[in-house]
């Protein structure tokens, strides 16, 4: 499981990037999501189509009062939270 601290969302500045999940090109001007990951001995942004990014995350509702592992914020019962992240 890879932890994601920040997701970058922007319009593609060129048509050179490709989605790390489906391997298809991301068109110029299309919304894309980037996550920092470790590749080739350095940290780089892995770009994904917005629809592919949505498939990578699974969300659920809190069953009891809990604390966010990333930010430390308190979550109330019934709040939306990320359960598990699948690999892309």
C-alpha positions as MATLAB code, in Angstrom:
seq = 'XXXXXXXXXXXXXXXXXXXXXXXXXXXXXXXXXXXXXXXXXXXXXXXXXXXXXXXXXXXXXXXXXXXXXXXXXXXXXXXXXXXXXXXX';
ca = [
       0.000    0.000    0.000;
       1.372    3.393   -1.023;
       0.519    6.443    1.076;
      -0.551    9.528   -0.829;
      -0.045   12.848    0.946;
      -1.185   15.221   -1.781;
      -3.000   14.893   -5.094;
      -2.216   17.566   -7.704;
      -5.048   18.369  -10.127;
      -4.405   20.497  -13.203;
      -5.003   20.721  -16.926;
      -2.364   18.944  -19.000;
       0.234   21.444  -20.249;
       1.124   19.218  -23.218;
       0.094   15.906  -24.716;
       3.316   14.119  -23.690;
       2.156   12.609  -20.373;
       0.480    9.236  -20.146;
      -1.774    7.698  -17.511;
       0.059    5.291  -15.197;
      -3.075    3.154  -14.775;
      -4.417    2.685  -18.330;
      -1.179    3.639  -20.197;
      -3.105    5.921  -22.640;
      -1.977    9.467  -23.491;
      -3.446   12.392  -21.553;
      -4.574   14.996  -24.089;
      -3.514   18.654  -23.974;
      -5.886   20.668  -21.738;
      -7.518   17.576  -20.208;
      -7.842   17.460  -16.410;
      -5.313   15.122  -14.847;
      -4.382   14.082  -11.319;
      -0.791   13.671  -10.179;
       0.557   11.817   -7.169;
       4.161   11.883   -5.980;
       5.804    8.469   -6.215;
       9.290    6.958   -6.212;
      10.582    5.951   -9.680;
      14.105    5.537  -10.967;
      15.714    6.617   -7.716;
      13.823    9.895   -7.361;
      10.417   11.319   -6.543;
       8.301   12.127   -9.608;
       4.646   12.885  -10.294;
       2.681    9.954  -11.676;
      -0.133   11.376  -13.822;
      -3.521    9.720  -14.165;
      -6.778   10.474  -15.957;
      -9.354   11.757  -13.471;
     -11.551    8.700  -14.125;
      -8.601    6.340  -13.547;
      -7.736    8.166  -10.313;
     -11.299    7.695   -9.069;
     -10.975    3.927   -9.646;
      -7.801    3.818   -7.503;
      -9.516    5.033   -4.342;
     -12.172    3.343   -2.249;
     -14.198    5.365    0.230;
     -16.482    4.435    3.091;
     -18.207    5.937    6.104;
     -16.700    6.060    9.603;
     -18.407    3.569   11.890;
     -17.301    5.374   15.042;
     -15.479    8.547   16.054;
     -11.907    8.233   14.761;
      -8.791   10.196   13.796;
      -7.368   10.774   10.301;
      -3.985    9.035    9.998;
      -2.651   11.676    7.588;
      -3.793   14.995    9.055;
      -4.685   13.978   12.606;
      -8.139   15.596   12.280;
     -10.979   14.066   14.253;
     -13.645   12.383   12.104;
     -17.189   12.128   13.337;
     -19.304    9.020   13.001;
     -20.683    8.782    9.440;
     -18.003   11.045    7.881;
     -16.614   10.067    4.476;
     -13.094    8.608    4.636;
     -10.645    6.717    2.448;
     -10.641    3.023    3.352;
      -7.983    1.502    1.134;
      -5.992    2.483   -1.902;
      -5.417    0.005   -4.679;
      -2.268    0.176   -6.812;
      -2.358    1.957  -10.166;
];
